[in-house]
């Protein structure tokens, strides 16, 4: 995957202390990149635009929340 020209931005939901930070590149054609901001040379997760939109919508709605069983 060619990430040349990716413009990375830090997630607005990242921990201000820097322990849980992700960066997202949404300017690439046909792919959204996600990486750990503490390991910028490390692995990048790649999502199709529709999958990324679905993930963000589910995260915002709380559908991805994992609560312990009662």
C-alpha positions as CSV (number, residue, x, y, z in Angstrom):
1,X,0.0,0.0,0.0
2,X,1.4,3.4,-1.0
3,X,1.1,5.9,1.9
4,X,3.1,8.6,0.1
5,X,1.3,11.9,0.6
6,X,-0.7,10.7,3.6
7,X,-1.6,13.6,5.9
8,X,-1.9,12.2,9.4
9,X,-4.0,13.8,12.1
10,X,-4.3,12.8,15.7
11,X,-7.7,11.5,16.8
12,X,-9.7,14.0,18.8
13,X,-10.5,11.0,21.2
14,X,-6.8,10.3,21.9
15,X,-5.6,10.4,25.5
16,X,-4.0,13.8,26.2
17,X,-1.3,12.1,28.2
18,X,-0.1,10.3,25.1
19,X,-0.6,6.8,26.2
20,X,-3.5,5.9,23.8
21,X,-3.0,7.9,20.7
22,X,-4.0,7.1,17.1
23,X,-3.5,9.0,14.0
24,X,-5.8,8.8,10.9
25,X,-5.1,9.7,7.3
26,X,-8.3,10.3,5.3
27,X,-6.8,12.1,2.3
28,X,-5.8,8.9,0.4
29,X,-7.8,7.6,-2.6
30,X,-9.8,4.5,-1.7
31,X,-8.3,3.9,1.8
32,X,-8.2,5.3,5.3
33,X,-5.0,4.7,7.2
34,X,-4.8,4.3,11.0
35,X,-1.6,4.1,13.0
36,X,-0.2,4.3,16.5
37,X,1.2,7.8,17.0
38,X,3.9,6.5,19.3
39,X,5.2,4.1,16.5
40,X,4.8,6.1,13.3
41,X,7.1,3.7,11.4
42,X,5.1,0.7,12.6
43,X,2.1,-1.0,11.1
44,X,-0.8,0.8,9.5
45,X,-4.3,-0.5,9.5
46,X,-6.1,0.2,6.2
47,X,-9.9,0.5,5.9
48,X,-12.1,1.1,2.9
49,X,-14.0,4.4,3.1
50,X,-17.3,2.7,3.7
51,X,-15.9,0.4,6.5
52,X,-14.3,3.4,8.1
53,X,-17.5,5.5,8.0
54,X,-19.4,2.5,9.6
55,X,-16.7,2.1,12.3
56,X,-16.8,5.8,13.2
57,X,-20.6,5.8,13.3
58,X,-20.7,2.7,15.6
59,X,-18.0,4.2,17.9
60,X,-20.0,7.5,18.2
61,X,-23.2,5.7,18.9
62,X,-21.7,3.6,21.7
63,X,-22.3,0.4,19.8
64,X,-18.7,-0.7,20.2
65,X,-18.7,-0.2,24.0
66,X,-17.7,-3.3,25.8
67,X,-19.2,-3.6,29.3
68,X,-18.5,-6.5,31.6
69,X,-21.3,-9.0,32.0
70,X,-23.4,-8.3,35.1
